[in-house]
């Protein structure tokens, strides 16, 4: 079984596409900014995407969806 589970993550973020986008962006932040610290004291995962997913599950990473104006797509 994978940790964190997709079921728990889907309670935090409403779509799989958004989940992938947010976790990938956070993983890139951790990779590119060596001074960037994890928002969790301890993680199970050794890779950056797994750590990002754990931060999302713990409500340490948030996102804001931009509303499109009429005619934008």
WODANOR-V316450 format. One record per backbone hydrogen bond with DSSP energy under -0.5 kcal/mol. NH is the residue of the N-H (numbers start at 1). CO is the residue of the C=O. Records with the same first field share a line. If there is no record, write none. Layout:
NH->CO / CO
This chain:
9->5
10->6
11->7 / 8
12->8 / 9
13->9
19->15
20->16
21->17
22->18
23->19
24->20
25->21
26->22
27->23
28->24
29->25
30->26
31->27
32->28
33->29
34->32
36->33
51->47
52->48
53->49
54->50
55->51
56->52
57->53
58->54
59->56
60->55
61->55
72->69
